[in-house]
Amino acid sequence: MEIALSADNMKFIENQVAAGIYKSFDDAVNAFVSKFVISEERINALNADIQKGLDDYDAGRYSDADEFFQELIAEYEQV
C-alpha cells in the first residue's frame, strides 16, 4: 500500500520516529490510525448519548433543575 502524506505530516512522523517515540514509519501511522478510530468511537458514543437525551426530553422524561436542586438542598439540610 502506498500513502501520500503532506510534507508537514511526513516531517511530523519522521520526527516522531527520530525521537524514538515510534520504532518505524509504519508503527507511527498505525498508532495514528488507531487513535483516530478510538476518537471516532468516542464521538459516536457521545452522539448516541446526546440523542438519548434529546429523545428523553421530547418524550417528557426530564426534571426541572430548580426542583432538583431544592430537593437536594432539603436532603442536605436533614443530614
BAFI-3210 file (N, C-alpha, C; in Angstrom, 3 decimals, decimal comma, padded with zeros to 6 digits):
// residues 79
n [1|2|3|4|5|6|7|8|9|10|11|12|13|14|15|16|17|18|19|20|21|22|23|24|25|26|27|28|29|30|31|32|33|34|35|36|37|38|39|40|41|42|43|44|45|46|47|48|49|50|51|52|53|54|55|56|57|58|59|60|61|62|63|64|65|66|67|68|69|70|71|72|73|74|75|76|77|78|79]
n.u [000,845|000,492|001,041|000,239|001,450|001,168|003,807|004,231|002,985|004,538|007,053|006,444|005,908|008,403|009,963|008,832|009,576|012,367|012,788|012,407|009,931|008,267|009,023|009,171|008,168|005,818|004,831|004,229|002,240|000,260|-000,335|-001,408|-003,675|-005,082|-005,610|-007,308|-009,491|-010,354|-011,084|-013,199|-014,999|-015,541|-016,741|-019,004|-020,282|-020,774|-022,480|-024,638|-025,418|-026,184|-028,326|-030,052|-030,636|-031,972|-034,154|-035,355|-036,046|-037,869|-039,849|-040,761|-039,418|-037,859|-036,537|-037,128|-034,537|-034,356|-036,191|-034,943|-032,549|-033,610|-034,718|-032,356|-031,024|-032,811|-032,559|-029,874|-029,982|-031,308|-029,447]
n.v [-001,170|002,187|005,389|008,776|011,538|014,848|017,294|018,407|016,529|014,285|015,128|015,435|012,769|011,627|012,992|011,997|009,313|009,604|010,642|008,459|007,749|006,188|003,067|002,774|004,137|002,848|001,895|004,323|005,405|003,415|003,717|006,314|005,964|004,143|005,777|007,607|005,959|005,239|007,776|008,313|006,343|007,250|009,701|008,790|007,408|009,533|011,088|009,308|009,304|011,976|012,028|010,274|011,796|013,955|012,576|011,677|014,155|015,092|013,212|013,948|013,098|014,345|016,503|019,461|021,718|023,554|022,474|020,022|020,876|022,108|019,904|018,513|020,289|020,266|017,618|017,689|019,493|018,013|016,264]
n.w [000,000|-000,756|000,580|000,414|001,887|003,271|003,208|005,735|007,436|006,909|007,821|010,531|011,313|010,726|012,602|014,968|014,818|014,722|017,252|018,733|019,611|018,134|016,552|013,842|010,637|009,798|012,269|013,508|011,796|012,052|014,776|014,796|013,187|014,767|016,989|015,780|015,139|017,709|018,621|016,858|017,710|020,294|019,717|018,352|020,445|022,192|020,593|020,478|023,165|023,434|021,629|022,959|025,204|023,980|022,907|025,292|026,384|024,436|024,848|027,272|029,496|031,791|034,359|036,250|036,794|038,935|040,726|041,231|042,509|044,776|046,086|046,573|048,291|050,422|051,278|052,071|054,188|056,075|057,012]
ca.u [000,000|001,242|000,341|000,779|001,265|001,666|005,183|004,173|002,686|005,707|008,080|005,999|006,130|009,860|010,443|008,380|010,434|013,725|012,814|012,264|008,562|007,836|010,166|009,213|007,122|004,601|004,321|003,649|000,987|-000,708|-000,739|-002,274|-004,957|-005,768|-006,123|-008,441|-010,606|-010,834|-011,764|-014,478|-015,870|-015,965|-017,677|-020,255|-020,916|-021,263|-023,655|-025,731|-025,879|-026,894|-029,606|-030,897|-031,112|-032,971|-035,343|-035,981|-036,657|-039,045|-040,873|-041,159|-038,682|-036,845|-036,999|-036,760|-033,286|-034,619|-036,836|-033,909|-031,639|-034,355|-034,772|-031,001|-030,771|-033,644|-031,904|-028,638|-030,312|-031,759|-028,298]
ca.v [000,000|003,433|006,502|010,091|012,463|016,211|017,475|018,636|015,266|013,426|015,636|015,125|011,341|011,416|013,495|011,059|008,125|010,009|010,846|007,160|007,557|005,027|002,351|002,898|004,901|002,028|001,914|005,641|005,524|002,527|004,336|007,455|005,437|003,592|006,904|008,159|005,019|005,393|009,072|008,142|005,561|008,134|010,671|008,073|007,149|010,816|011,429|008,434|009,811|013,234|011,687|009,708|012,926|014,678|011,726|011,749|015,476|015,108|012,333|014,498|012,439|015,247|017,196|020,862|021,850|024,234|021,487|019,061|021,476|022,323|018,601|018,216|021,152|019,773|016,387|018,085|020,147|016,995|015,495]
ca.w [000,000|-000,831|001,217|000,074|003,003|003,060|003,694|007,186|008,102|006,743|008,732|011,883|011,548|010,751|013,896|015,992|014,701|015,097|018,702|019,377|020,092|017,357|016,002|012,388|009,984|009,848|013,646|013,759|011,043|012,696|016,042|014,498|012,702|015,942|017,770|015,039|015,301|019,084|018,668|016,157|018,587|021,388|019,141|018,097|021,740|022,674|019,784|020,903|024,460|023,178|021,018|024,011|025,998|023,189|022,846|026,610|026,505|023,564|025,427|028,563|030,580|032,327|035,558|036,343|037,549|040,207|041,599|041,614|043,492|046,013|046,738|047,032|049,450|051,508|051,774|052,743|055,441|057,017|057,491]
c.u [000,890|000,401|001,034|000,433|001,741|003,081|005,202|003,905|003,873|006,804|007,720|006,283|007,629|010,439|010,047|009,261|011,852|013,861|012,650|010,874|007,941|009,067|010,309|008,075|005,796|003,989|003,625|002,303|-000,087|-001,216|-001,700|-003,640|-005,750|-006,369|-007,331|-009,669|-011,208|-011,595|-013,130|-015,464|-016,394|-016,969|-019,024|-021,004|-021,501|-022,507|-024,856|-026,296|-026,661|-028,271|-030,567|-031,466|-032,175|-034,270|-036,095|-036,699|-037,939|-040,190|-041,326|-040,467|-037,521|-037,407|-036,457|-035,520|-033,520|-035,244|-035,812|-033,001|-032,342|-034,466|-033,408|-030,664|-031,564|-033,044|-030,652|-028,923|-030,800|-030,609|-027,613]
c.v [001,232|004,556|007,799|011,046|013,852|016,294|017,662|017,337|014,310|013,838|015,303|013,665|011,036|011,860|012,562|009,805|008,459|010,196|009,532|006,885|006,344|004,390|002,546|003,778|004,145|002,014|003,235|005,780|004,636|003,118|005,492|007,000|004,868|004,692|007,527|007,276|005,161|006,710|008,985|007,384|006,417|009,159|010,005|007,792|008,439|011,240|010,581|008,905|011,113|012,948|011,102|010,825|013,722|013,892|011,755|013,084|015,555|014,286|012,827|013,859|013,330|015,885|018,616|020,988|022,527|023,271|020,475|019,641|021,757|021,007|018,223|019,022|020,662|018,508|016,743|018,691|019,162|016,207|016,172]
c.w [000,000|-000,241|000,819|001,213|002,613|003,632|005,215|007,941|008,038|007,713|010,178|012,211|011,613|012,087|015,034|015,995|015,162|016,608|019,456|019,922|019,397|016,742|014,503|011,901|010,080|011,246|013,956|013,056|011,677|014,013|015,789|014,004|013,870|016,805|017,091|015,219|016,698|019,214|018,004|017,032|019,739|020,893|018,887|019,394|022,314|021,912|020,178|022,245|024,300|022,583|022,046|024,875|025,267|023,093|024,175|026,791|025,684|024,132|026,810|029,745|031,028|033,584|035,539|037,224|038,891|041,206|042,112|042,699|044,812|046,793|047,325|048,281|050,651|052,118|052,571|054,101|056,489|057,619|058,636]
res [m|e|i|a|l|s|a|d|n|m|k|f|i|e|n|q|v|a|a|g|i|y|k|s|f|d|d|a|v|n|a|f|v|s|k|f|v|i|s|e|e|r|i|n|a|l|n|a|d|i|q|k|g|l|d|d|y|d|a|g|r|y|s|d|a|d|e|f|f|q|e|l|i|a|e|y|e|q|v]
***
